[in-house]
Amino acid sequence: MTLLPMVGHVREEDVPWVWIDKVGLQVLRVNADTGVWVVRNRFKPGAVVQRHRHTGPVHGFTIAGRWRYAEYGIDYTAGTFIFEPANSVHTLTVPEENTELTDVVFVMEGANLNLAEDGSVESVTDGSSTLAAYQKLCEAQGFEPPSGVLG
């Protein structure tokens, strides 16, 4: 009998929410070998994520709320799936008039390049650096860093 690999899983209740200003974060998966990382973000009304681009493609699914990329002017509401090709440039914004949290899962490949006003790269994040920052934020906010993040 051939044994198949186990299916990995992470339960929402086992991964604490950490917050920086208006942005909440759960890290669900980081695979340094493939460069794939999965996060779940919750955004309070008025949240803005710095203009950036990714070195690989990004898939996103909106669970609740409404958000947009400032450059495109299209609202992404609950039930919307988005695909960003590698190297697209955008600024994630959440309308001030939203009455609920916006909840989105993102599956990313490669790195996130945060851009300065002149378009130069100001900082770089990837799955490994996001996981390290998440673990520090867990500790700073009084949570035990989860051991269940999938590799």
N, C-alpha and C positions, 0 to 999 in steps of 0.2 A: 504494500500500500504506500502510495506517495503522500507524504505530509505536505500540506500547503502552508505557506506562511500565515501567521496570525494577522488578523485585521486589527490595526491599531485604533485607538479611540481616546477621546478626551471628553470628559463630562463638564458642562458649563459650570456647575457648582464647585468643581475642583480647581478652577482657574480663576483667581481673583481679578476683579476689575481694579486697575490703577488709573489715576487721573492726573493729567497735567493740564491745568486751566480748564478748557472746555472740551478736552479730548480724552475719552476713556479708552483703555487698551487691554485686550487679552491676547497673549501669544499662544496660538494653538499648535503650530508645527514649525520646526526649523530643521532643514536638512542641509548642512553645510556642504555635503558632497555634491548635491544636485543644484544648490542655490535656490531651492524652492522654500518659501516661508509663507505662513498663513497667519493672519491676524484678524481679530474682530475689533472694530472700533465703534464706540458710541460717541456721538457728537451732540453737545448742547447747542441750542439756538445761538447763531452768531459765530460759531467756530470757523476758523480759517486755518488751513494747512498750507504752509509755505509753498510757493511755486516750485515745481520739481519735475524731474523726468526719471524714468526707470530704464535700466540697461536691458531689461527683458520684458516680456509681456506681463500684463496684470489682468486678472479676472476679478470681478466684484459682484456681490449680490446684496441688494438692499432689503433688509428684513423689516425695518420700520422707518418712518420719517421721510425726509426729503432733503436732497443735497444737489449740488451741481459743480461743474468746473467753470470758473469765471470766464474762461476763454471761449466756451461753447454755448453757454446760455440755455442748456437743456436740463430740465429738472429730472432727477432720478428718484423715483418714489418707491415705496414698498412693492416688492415683487419684480423690480427691474434688475436685469443682469447687464453688466457692462464688460467690454473688452477694450483694453488699452494696448495698442501695439507698442513695441519697444521704441523708446526715444520720443514718444509724444510728450509735450510740455503742457502742464496744467496746474491750476490752483484750486484745491478743493475748498468750497465754501458751503456753509449751512445758513439758510435764510434766518434772519433775526425773528421773523414772524412765526417760525415753527412753534408749535405748542407742545411737542413731545421730543424725546431724544431721537436722533437718527442713528440707526443701527445697521452696520455694513460689515460683511466678511470680504476680505481681500486675499487672493492667492497671487503671490508675486514670484517672479523669477529674476535673479540677479540683484542688483543694488538700486537704491533710491538715491538720486543726486539732487540735493537741495540747492536751489539756484539763488544767487544774489540778484539785485536789481539789474545789473549789467549783463546777466546771463551766465556769468562764471559760476563754477561749482563752489559752493560755500561749505558744504559738508556732505559726507557719504554715509549712508546706513545700509546695512544688509540684514539678513536673518540673524546671524550670530551676534552682531552688535545690538540689534533690537532685543534679542533674548537677554543679553547681559544687562542692558538698561532696564528691561522689564523686571528682572530679578532684583536689582537694586531698588527700584521703585516699590516693589512688593515689601521689601524689608523696611524701607523708609515710611511706608504707609501702614505698617503694622501687620502685614500678612506674611505667612510662611510661603516662600517661593515654591511654586508647584513642582512636583517631580514628574508630572504626567505629560509635559510638552513632548510631542512626538518628534523623533529624529528622522 
